[in-house]
Amino acid sequence: MITDEVIREIYKKYNKPNRKKEDLNLDYFVDLLKSHHEITVVPPGEVIIGSLEEFNPFRRFLIRSLTAVLEFDKIIAFVFPNHILFLGKDDETIRVHIKPEEKRGFFGRLFGRR
């Protein structure tokens, strides 16, 4: 089970996009998820999840925006700087976690910094 603590650690550890596409091991994960999610990689560097509706904002994403792809017991997590897309390995479940906005202190609010 993925808890809030695990999600916080994922955001903390994988906060920058991955420089090498090979480090993501995307081909392995696409083959693993293909049967339940109709996921494909389009040559210019885009991933499309065919099981989602056409106008769903999470249907397509650029590979260069991925920070990591993580495998858990029953879930594969596609990690981005501002959200995590969880896809079930054994079923069609898809969950999205949106990163909460960080609380700003007094000076951050005063001077507009985060």
C-alpha positions as a Markdown table, in Angstrom:
| # | Residue | x | y | z |
|---|---|---|---|---|
| 1 | Met | 0.0 | 0.0 | 0.0 |
| 2 | Ile | 1.3 | 3.4 | -0.9 |
| 3 | Thr | 0.9 | 5.8 | 2.0 |
| 4 | Asp | 1.2 | 9.6 | 2.2 |
| 5 | Glu | 4.7 | 9.3 | 3.6 |
| 6 | Val | 5.8 | 7.2 | 0.7 |
| 7 | Ile | 4.4 | 9.7 | -1.7 |
| 8 | Arg | 6.2 | 12.6 | 0.0 |
| 9 | Glu | 9.5 | 10.6 | -0.2 |
| 10 | Ile | 8.9 | 10.0 | -3.9 |
| 11 | Tyr | 8.4 | 13.8 | -4.6 |
| 12 | Lys | 11.5 | 14.6 | -2.5 |
| 13 | Lys | 13.8 | 12.0 | -4.1 |
| 14 | Tyr | 12.6 | 12.4 | -7.7 |
| 15 | Asn | 12.1 | 16.1 | -8.1 |
| 16 | Lys | 14.2 | 16.7 | -11.3 |
| 17 | Pro | 13.5 | 15.2 | -14.8 |
| 18 | Asn | 15.7 | 12.2 | -15.6 |
| 19 | Arg | 18.5 | 13.1 | -18.0 |
| 20 | Lys | 18.9 | 9.6 | -19.6 |
| 21 | Lys | 15.9 | 8.0 | -21.2 |
| 22 | Glu | 17.4 | 4.6 | -20.8 |
| 23 | Asp | 17.5 | 4.9 | -17.0 |
| 24 | Leu | 13.7 | 5.0 | -16.9 |
| 25 | Asn | 13.5 | 1.4 | -18.3 |
| 26 | Leu | 10.3 | 2.5 | -20.1 |
| 27 | Asp | 10.1 | -0.4 | -22.5 |
| 28 | Tyr | 9.9 | -2.9 | -19.7 |
| 29 | Phe | 7.0 | -1.0 | -18.0 |
| 30 | Val | 5.1 | -0.4 | -21.2 |
| 31 | Asp | 5.2 | -4.2 | -22.0 |
| 32 | Leu | 4.0 | -4.9 | -18.4 |
| 33 | Leu | 1.1 | -2.5 | -18.6 |
| 34 | Lys | 0.1 | -2.9 | -22.2 |
| 35 | Ser | -2.5 | -5.6 | -21.7 |
| 36 | His | -4.6 | -3.6 | -19.2 |
| 37 | His | -4.0 | 0.0 | -20.2 |
| 38 | Glu | -3.4 | 0.0 | -24.0 |
| 39 | Ile | -0.2 | 2.1 | -23.4 |
| 40 | Thr | 2.1 | 2.9 | -26.3 |
| 41 | Val | 5.2 | 4.9 | -27.0 |
| 42 | Val | 5.1 | 7.3 | -30.0 |
| 43 | Pro | 8.5 | 7.9 | -31.6 |
| 44 | Pro | 8.9 | 11.7 | -31.0 |
| 45 | Gly | 9.1 | 10.9 | -27.2 |
| 46 | Glu | 5.4 | 10.7 | -26.2 |
| 47 | Val | 3.5 | 8.1 | -24.2 |
| 48 | Ile | -0.2 | 7.5 | -24.8 |
| 49 | Ile | -2.5 | 5.6 | -22.5 |
| 50 | Gly | -5.3 | 4.4 | -24.9 |
| 51 | Ser | -7.7 | 3.3 | -22.1 |
| 52 | Leu | -8.3 | 6.9 | -21.1 |
| 53 | Glu | -10.8 | 9.2 | -22.8 |
| 54 | Glu | -9.5 | 11.4 | -25.6 |
| 55 | Phe | -9.7 | 14.7 | -23.6 |
| 56 | Asn | -8.3 | 13.4 | -20.4 |
| 57 | Pro | -5.2 | 15.5 | -19.5 |
| 58 | Phe | -3.3 | 12.4 | -18.3 |
| 59 | Arg | -3.9 | 10.4 | -21.5 |
| 60 | Arg | -0.6 | 11.6 | -23.1 |
| 61 | Phe | 2.6 | 12.8 | -21.7 |
| 62 | Leu | 6.2 | 13.6 | -22.8 |
| 63 | Ile | 8.9 | 11.2 | -21.8 |
| 64 | Arg | 11.2 | 14.1 | -21.1 |
| 65 | Ser | 8.9 | 15.3 | -18.3 |
| 66 | Leu | 9.2 | 12.1 | -16.4 |
| 67 | Thr | 11.4 | 12.1 | -13.3 |
| 68 | Ala | 11.1 | 8.4 | -12.6 |
| 69 | Val | 9.1 | 5.2 | -13.2 |
| 70 | Leu | 8.8 | 3.1 | -10.1 |
| 71 | Glu | 7.4 | -0.4 | -9.6 |
| 72 | Phe | 5.5 | -1.5 | -6.5 |
| 73 | Asp | 3.7 | -4.7 | -5.7 |
| 74 | Lys | 0.5 | -4.1 | -7.7 |
| 75 | Ile | 1.2 | -0.6 | -9.1 |
| 76 | Ile | 3.5 | 1.2 | -11.5 |
| 77 | Ala | 4.1 | 4.9 | -10.7 |
| 78 | Phe | 5.0 | 7.4 | -13.4 |
| 79 | Val | 6.5 | 10.3 | -11.4 |
| 80 | Phe | 6.4 | 13.9 | -12.6 |
| 81 | Pro | 7.5 | 17.0 | -10.7 |
| 82 | Asn | 3.9 | 18.0 | -9.9 |
| 83 | His | 2.0 | 14.7 | -9.9 |
| 84 | Ile | 2.2 | 11.0 | -9.9 |
| 85 | Leu | 0.3 | 8.7 | -12.2 |
| 86 | Phe | -0.4 | 5.3 | -10.6 |
| 87 | Leu | -1.4 | 2.4 | -13.0 |
| 88 | Gly | -2.4 | -1.0 | -11.8 |
| 89 | Lys | -0.4 | -4.0 | -13.1 |
| 90 | Asp | -3.2 | -6.5 | -12.7 |
| 91 | Asp | -6.2 | -4.4 | -13.5 |
| 92 | Glu | -7.4 | -1.2 | -15.2 |
| 93 | Thr | -7.1 | 1.0 | -12.2 |
| 94 | Ile | -5.6 | 4.5 | -12.7 |
| 95 | Arg | -5.0 | 7.0 | -9.9 |
| 96 | Val | -3.5 | 10.4 | -10.0 |
| 97 | His | -1.9 | 12.2 | -7.0 |
| 98 | Ile | -1.5 | 15.9 | -7.4 |
| 99 | Lys | 1.4 | 17.4 | -5.4 |
| 100 | Pro | 0.0 | 19.8 | -2.8 |
| 101 | Glu | 1.1 | 23.4 | -3.0 |
| 102 | Glu | 3.8 | 24.1 | -0.5 |
| 103 | Lys | 2.9 | 26.4 | 2.4 |
| 104 | Arg | 4.8 | 29.6 | 2.3 |
| 105 | Gly | 6.1 | 31.5 | 5.3 |
| 106 | Phe | 5.5 | 35.1 | 6.1 |
| 107 | Phe | 8.5 | 36.4 | 4.1 |
| 108 | Gly | 7.6 | 34.1 | 1.2 |
| 109 | Arg | 4.1 | 35.6 | 1.1 |
| 110 | Leu | 5.5 | 39.1 | 1.5 |
| 111 | Phe | 8.0 | 38.9 | -1.2 |
| 112 | Gly | 6.3 | 36.4 | -3.5 |
| 113 | Arg | 8.9 | 33.7 | -3.2 |
| 114 | Arg | 8.2 | 30.0 | -2.7 |
